[in-house]
Amino acid sequence: MFTAIFGAFESGIIYAIMALGVYLSFRVLDFPDLTVDGSFVTGAAVAATMIVSGANPFFATVTALFAGFIAGCITGIIHTFGKINALLSGILMMIALYSINLRIMGKSNVPLLNTETAITHVRDFWDKTGIDSFFNAILSMVGLGDSLPRTWGIILFMLVVTLTIKFLTDRFLKTEIGLALRATGDNKRMIRSLSANTNMMVILGLGLSNAMVAFSGALIAQQGGFADVGMGIGMIIIGLASVIIGEALFGTKTIARTTLAVIGGAIIYRIVVTMALRVEFLEPGDMKLITATIVILALIMPKIIDRTKEKKRKAKRLAGSMNISELPSGRKGEAGAAIKSDS
């Protein structure tokens, strides 16, 4: 059980980068970008093809990031200059990327099992430090010796990478360009009246969003040991689930808190899916159904909770007003003021 949760936590951190990209397009720009399903595979395809060809895996991963940026920018150009609906622009680019990804890979699947990747480099480096034995000794002392992970290096490395991207995103959204990007998502007409180029803001935002998505895809391909043309199906739902779950559980008072909530939502989502798949009557093929169910619950539960709280507040006010009517006339004003202050 612990090994399964550990693996879910590890993959959740990598998927959190993709979720940050989805947050940038859906929440900041208010743009329903379905390019994600295609650009995720683009990142995996570019990285896998370059690695198999003998390129440095770290350089291949960064190249995948730029490939995703280009894909996102093209979606933005189709929408802004082509005057095509935002949703349709993403769908068109997603469809186009399917063929482009096949061209990049040359086939539907590129295996990386016997190839040196960024993940294997980190694992080999970590093995030399001897830190794994230290952590595993601690787990053995608390009775978890039978479910030790293979290495702690990947999870710590990805924590550093994901938190670095989160920090850079936070800083960017507080810059002049970042504020213009946020304003574009809130009110295009208002920011346009201040001489801001909203078309460029949309293109830049979608480019950055899909750059994160492609970067996540490149890392997932190296973690899983393959890149497949169908690995991006439903990725937008996973990203939305991570954003919605994180916002519902951790709040959205500040940009820094929201991006941290998105990361937490991605990790929780992967753990929930992993635990659900361990139920006997569920199969790996039910993963999309589980994902849809989680998203539906994440959307419905906050509304149910708010409705319940509102009913309790109304019941409290009603009970207070009934009690006031039974008080002497001289104390009714004081009691009424106290009820108003409580509500």
N, C-alpha and C positions, 0 to 999 in steps of 0.2 A: 504493500500500500504506500509506504513512504517513498519507495523508488518511483512509483507512478506519479505521486504528487510532485516529487522533485523534478521529474521530466516535464510535467505540465508547467511548473514554475519557470523552468528554463526556456521552454518554447514560448510561454506567455510574455516573457521579457522581450523576446525577438519580435513577436507579433505586436508588442506595444509600440514599436517604431511605426509600423503600418497604421495602427490606431491613431497615433499623433498626426499622421498625414491625413487621415479621414476627418479628424477633428478640425484640421486647418481648412479643409474644403467645405465640410458640412456646417460647422458651427461658426467659424470665423468669417468665411466668405458667403455662407448661406447658399452654397452651390452643390446640388445633388450630383456629384461626379461619379459616374459608373465606369470611368476609365480605370479605376482601381483594379478591377478583375483582370484587366489586360496588362497594366503596368507592373503588377506584382510578378507575373510570369516573365515579363520583359527583363526585369532585374535578375531573376533566376536564370533565364536563358543566356543573357550576356555574360554573367559571371561564370556559369558552367562551361560555356563554349570557350571562353578565354582560358579558363583553368585547364581544360582538357588539351588546349592547344599549346600549353606550356607557359602561359603568362603567370606573373606573380599573383597569388590569390587575393592579396590585399589591394593591389592595383585593379584587379578585375572587379572587386566589390565596389570600389569607388567609381569605376567606369559604369557599372550598373546603375549607380545613383544618378549619373549624368544622363543616361539613357532614359530613365524615368522622368527626369526633369524635362527633356525634350518632348516626350509623349504628353505630359501634362500641358506644356506650352502650346502644343498643336491643338489640344482640346480647347484651350482658351481662345486661340485664334479662330477656330471654327465657330465658336459661340459669339465672340465680340465682333469680328470683321465679317464673318459669314452670316451673322444675324440669325443663327439657328438656336432653337430652344436649348436651354442648359442641359436638361435631361437627355434630349436626343443627341446632343453633341458628345456626351460621355458614352452613350450607347454606340454611336458610329465609330468612335475611336477605339472602344473595346473590341468591336468586331474586326476592325482593321488590324489591331494588334495581334489577333489570333493568327492571321496569315503571316504577319511580320515576325512573330515569335517562332513560327515553324521555319521560316527562312533563316533566322539566326541560328537555330539549333540544327537544321538540316534533317531533322527527324522529330518524332513526337516525344522522345525521352532521351536525356543525356545522363548516364550514370557517373557518379563521382566517388564510388565506394573505394576504389584502389588508387585514388588521386590525392595529392597533398592539397588541402584547402586551408583557408584561414582558421577554421575550427580545429583541424588537426595540428596546425602550427601552435595554436594556443595550448592545446592539450599536451603536446610534446614538451613545450616550455614549462608548463605547470608541473609535469611529472618530475622534472629535474629539481624543482624547489623543495619537494618533500612535504609540502603543506597538506596534500591530500591525506597522508598517513596521520597527520596531527588531527584533522577534523574527523577522520574515520575512527580514530582511537577514542575521541570524545563520544561519538555516537555509539560505539561498542560498549562504553561504560554505562550508558543509559538504556541499554537493551535493544538497540537498533542495529546490531552488528550483522543481521541477516539481510538487511535491505540497504546496503551502502551504495551510493551512486558511483559511477565509474570515475568521475573526476569532478572537482569543484571549480576548476579553472574556467570552464565555459560560462557558468552562471555568473561568476564574479566579473569576467571580462565583459559579458553582455550587459551587466548592471552598469558598469562604467560607461560603455558606449551609449546605452539608452538614456542614462541620466545626463550625459554630455549633450546629446541631441535635445533633450527636454530643456536643459539650461540655455542652449543656444536659441531654441524656439521662444522661450520666455523673454530673453534679451531682445530678440528681433522684433517681437510684437510690441515692445515698448519703445522702439526707435520711431523716427518720423515716418519712414516707409511702412513700418508695422502698424502704426496708428492709422495711416491712410488705408491700409489693407483692411483693418477692422471696421473703419468707417464705411468702406465700400460695401462690406457685408451688411452693415446696419442700415445705411441709407445712401444709395448711389446718387440720388438727385442732390442731396445736401453736400456731399463731398465734391461733386462735380461743380457746384456753384462756387467752391473755393479753389477752382482751377486745377483740381487733381485729375489725372488721367486714369479714369476708372477701368478702361480697357486694359491698360498695362498692369494695373493692380490685379485684375482677374487672371491675366495670363501668368503673372509672377506667382500668385498664390497657388494656382493649379500646378504650376511647374514644381514649386517647393513641396506641395502635397504629394505628388506622384514620385518625386525624388525619394522621399522617405519610404513610400510604399515599395518602390523598386529595390531600395537598399535592404529593406526587410525581406523581400523575396530572395535576394541574393544570399542572405545569411541563412534563411530557412532551407534553401537548396543545399547549401554546404553542410548544414546540420543534419538534414535527412539523407544526404548522399545521392541526390538526383534532382534534376530539373525536368518537369513534365509540362506539356502544353496545357493540360487541364487542371493544374494545381491552383489556379486562381479563381476557379468557379466558386461563387458565394463569398469571396473575400470581403466584399463591401458589407455584407451582413455581419461578418465577424468584427469588422472595424466599427460598425454602428453599435453592435452589442457591447463592445468594450467601452465606447464613449458613453452610451446610455447608462450602463451599469455603474461606471465610475462616477458619473455626475449624480446619480441617484444615491449612492452610498457615501460619497465624500464631499459633495457640494461643489459650487462653482463661484465662490465669492471673489476670487482673484485669478489672474491668468496662471500664476505659478501653481496654485492649488488645483485648478482645472486640469492642467497638463499632468500633474501628479495623479489626479483622479483617473485620467484616461489610462495611464500606465497600470494603476491598481485594478482598473476594470478589465484590462486585457489579461492580467494574471489570474484574476478571479474567474473570468470566463473560461480559460483553459483548464483550470482546476475543476470547475463544475462539469465541463464536458467530459473530462477524464473520469470523474467519479460516476457520471451518468452511464458511461460506456461499460462500467464494471457491473451494472445491473444485469442480471441473467437474461432477461427477455429482450434486451436491446443489443443491436449488432452494429459494427462499424458503419454499415450502410445507412444507419439511422442518424448519422451525425448532423446532416442538414436539417432534419426534423427537430433534433435537439436544439440546434442553433436558433431556428425559427421560434421555438417555444420559449427559449430564454429571452429573446428580444421582445416577444409579446408580453411576457411577465414583467420585464424591465420597464416596458412602456405603461402597463396597466397598474402595477403595484403602487407607484408614487401617487397616482390619481386617487386610488382607493384609500390610501393612507391620508391624503389631504381631505378627502370627503368625510372620512371618519372623524378627523380632528375638527372639521367645521361643524359636524353634527353635535359633537361634545360641547363646543363653544356655544352653539345655539341653545342646547339643553341647559347649560349653565346659566345663560342669560335669562331663559324662560323661568327657571327655578328661582333666580334672584328677583325677577319682576313680581312673581307670585308672592314671595316673602315680603316684598316691599309693601304690597297692598294690605298686608296684615299688620303693618307697623303703625304707630301713632303718626299723625300728620307732621309733627315736628321733626321726625327722624327719617322721613321718606326721601328728602333731598340728599342727605348725607349718604344713605344706602345706595341711591341711584348713581351718585358720583363714584362710589367705590366700585360698583359693577362695571361702569364705563371704563375705569382705569384698568381693571383686570382684563377686560376684553380687548 
